[in-house]
Amino acid sequence: MCGIIGYVGQQGHREVLLDGLERLEYRGYDSAGVALRDHEAVHLFRVKGRIATLRERMAGANFTARAGIGHTRWATHGAASVRNAHPHRTGNITLVHNGIIENFAELKNEITALGRVVKSDTDSEIVAHLFDIEIQNNKSLEEAVQSVTGRLRGAYAFVLMSDKEPDFLLGVRNGAPLLVGVGEGGNYLASDVQAVLSHTKKIVYLEDKEFVLCGDKQITVKRYDGREIVPVVNTLNWSADEIGRSGYPHYMLKEIHEQPMGLTRTLASNVQKGKKKLTLSGLEATDAKLGTFNKVSIVACGTSWHAALVGKFYIERFAKIPVEVDYASEFRYREPVLDERTLSLFISQSGETADTLAALREAKDRRAYAASLVNVQGSSIARESNSVLLTQAGPEIGVASTKAFTTQLSVLYLLALRLGRARGTLSSSQADTLLAELSELPFQMERVLGLSDNIDKLTHTLLRSKLWLFMGRGIHYPVALEGALKLKEITYLHAEGYPAGEMKHGPIALIDRASTTVVLCAPPEGESLLTQMREKVLSNLMEVKARGGKILAVGSEGDTELQGLSDAFLGVPRCSWGMSPLVLSIPMQLLAYYTAVHLGRDVDKPRNLAKSVTVE
């Protein structure tokens, strides 16, 4: 969603802010702006469109700043326009804001009754007015926080500058992420660590109902009630180099190719070196505690929800414990049945997904044991969990998630093994064999990445398809869902994923000569049941063929029968049942990527989408 960057210090403020905004572009936005304070005034620059346009708008400005704030906006209240772009300035206050103020209409009526003029359609400007009213009444920023926040309903994070206290930035958090970057010659405020990572790795995460007064040499963190907090400084292990494109044309392609390394790093942090012993770093529950759980509840959104569906297969097979999978946005509204014998797992790449964070809090209220699976150390979901399972994918910039998905699958696989050992449903030798299969997977992934050129070429012949259907059976069904999601996210083509057995229950009505059906049919080694299911998938394929639909089959190398029945065929290495979702997901990612490129789409910044959804 929207992005925030603020800086007070000794560096070139303009470049710090513009660089920070460029690193936040991946979150999705439609307008951008910067406010810089010099010794005499606040200079405001706002544009509709990209950061490049903002750079052009600021090119002629010539002054030395002492503090500044910047913002990328993803429209909620009010259309994408310059008048609705942030920062907003009124009276003594200049403000940027993420989130939604739910009672803004009521507050707007109050301030207009006082004679104030509201210049934009946003809820954010109302907050600036409320602060300015307090400052006009001779209150300090700290006193104003206590007055204003008591009147706001909703989730928000905002950063503001006050003409009355020009050497400080004020940051306030409640329900939307905000952090402090602690630097050598100054300090930063941001909604996302990637905005400041090239300047500092020392991060202080604000909690809900906390605010920070940020000067160039010191920061003061307090609760809304005025109680001072001793800030905890976290040192991140990500490097600034990891957030570059490294010569790839798009972040998404770079991140697809980083999956073998991401998996290797995730394994290294969870498996004891030399002994190949599963440790599952971050899982605080003992084997005795794990043995008490009689149900697993997994909650997620989007791609993470598809990972959760695969996790259900893993856990039920290896640990013999029932698993429920919920969309985070629906979880709280169905009265979920949870108790102290429920292991609740919350999956989020960013660790800041608003619906998932709210679901975690609901589960804790119902006495469930709350564990999280995230890619960002110190994120809100991680901080509020009883245990944190951290993937080692590294920064994921592309909006369409790729390496986060496969590393999530690997950790879910490891969790299933750990649960199986704790519950006695897996012997030591069985667990060792299954762990060895995962250890070999990075090499198989490298082989699958070798299909890139073939996939690039075949997309040319499939571009005219107006409808894409993805189908698979068993553990391949979630991969079909993920393949459809990837395609629709970055190509804007209509795509659906479904279990192959459901084709005659509706989807078959959509099949014609303008459609392409992607068939996942790679039976794992040693799986007699799924080998039988292959025959059923081939029957579904024939039904598509009889209706004129084009068929792209993804199957095992050397499957000449499947290849002969298909218009296009991709052969992947044979692998075990548990590894097949990770192997099959890579061709799905590459298919979406190359199709989007040939259609001329903005792959890393697809329309209307944000990398992390931090408001409901």
Stockholm file with secondary structure:
# STOCKHOLM 1.0

chainA/1-616         MCGIIGYVGQQGHREVLLDGLERLEYRGYDSAGVALRDHEAVHLFRVKGRIATLRERMAGANFTARAGIGHTRWATHGAASVRNAHPHRTGNITLVHNGIIENFAELKNEITALGRVVKSDTDSEIVAHLFDIEIQNNKSLEEAVQSVTGRLRGAYAFVLMSDKEPDFLLGVRNGAPLLVGVGEGGNYLASDVQAVLSHTKKIVYLEDKEFVLCGDKQITVKRYDGREIVPVVNTLNWSADEIGRSGYPHYMLKEIHEQPMGLTRTLASNVQKGKKKLTLSGLEATDAKLGTFNKVSIVACGTSWHAALVGKFYIERFAKIPVEVDYASEFRYREPVLDERTLSLFISQSGETADTLAALREAKDRRAYAASLVNVQGSSIARESNSVLLTQAGPEIGVASTKAFTTQLSVLYLLALRLGRARGTLSSSQADTLLAELSELPFQMERVLGLSDNIDKLTHTLLRSKLWLFMGRGIHYPVALEGALKLKEITYLHAEGYPAGEMKHGPIALIDRASTTVVLCAPPEGESLLTQMREKVLSNLMEVKARGGKILAVGSEGDTELQGLSDAFLGVPRCSWGMSPLVLSIPMQLLAYYTAVHLGRDVDKPRNLAKSVTVE
#=GR chainA/1-616 SS CCEEEEEEESSCHHHHHHHHHHHTGGGCCSEEEEEEECSSCEEEEEEESCHHHHHHHHTTCCCCCSEEEEEEECCSSSCSSTTTSSCEEETTEEEEEEEEETTHHHHHHHHHHTTCCCCSSCSHHHHHHHHHHHHHTTCCHHHHHHHHHTTCCEEEEEEEEETTSTTCEEEEEEBSCCEEEECSSEEEEESSGGGTTTTCSEEEECCTTEEEEECSSCEEEEETTSCEECCCCEECCCCGGGGSCTTCSSHHHHHHHTHHHHHHHHHHHHEETTTTEECCTTCCCCHHHHTTCCEEEEEECHHHHHHHHHHHHHHHHHHCCCEEEEEHHHHGGGCCCCCTTEEEEEEESSSCCHHHHHHHHHHHHTTCEEEEEESSTTCHHHHTSSEEEECCCCCCCSSSCSHHHHHHHHHHHHHHHHHHHHHTSSCHHHHHHHHHHHHTHHHHHHHHHTTHHHHHHHHHHHTTCSEEEEEECGGGHHHHHHHHHHHHHHHCCEEEEEEGGGGGGTGGGGCSTTEEEEEEECCCTTCHHHHHHHHHHHHHHHHHHHTTCEEEEEEETTCHHHHHHCSEEEEECCCCTTTHHHHHHHHHHHHHHHHHHHTTCCTTSCTTCCSSCCCC
#=GC SS_cons         CCEEEEEEESSCHHHHHHHHHHHTGGGCCSEEEEEEECSSCEEEEEEESCHHHHHHHHTTCCCCCSEEEEEEECCSSSCSSTTTSSCEEETTEEEEEEEEETTHHHHHHHHHHTTCCCCSSCSHHHHHHHHHHHHHTTCCHHHHHHHHHTTCCEEEEEEEEETTSTTCEEEEEEBSCCEEEECSSEEEEESSGGGTTTTCSEEEECCTTEEEEECSSCEEEEETTSCEECCCCEECCCCGGGGSCTTCSSHHHHHHHTHHHHHHHHHHHHEETTTTEECCTTCCCCHHHHTTCCEEEEEECHHHHHHHHHHHHHHHHHHCCCEEEEEHHHHGGGCCCCCTTEEEEEEESSSCCHHHHHHHHHHHHTTCEEEEEESSTTCHHHHTSSEEEECCCCCCCSSSCSHHHHHHHHHHHHHHHHHHHHHTSSCHHHHHHHHHHHHTHHHHHHHHHTTHHHHHHHHHHHTTCSEEEEEECGGGHHHHHHHHHHHHHHHCCEEEEEEGGGGGGTGGGGCSTTEEEEEEECCCTTCHHHHHHHHHHHHHHHHHHHTTCEEEEEEETTCHHHHHHCSEEEEECCCCTTTHHHHHHHHHHHHHHHHHHHTTCCTTSCTTCCSSCCCC
//
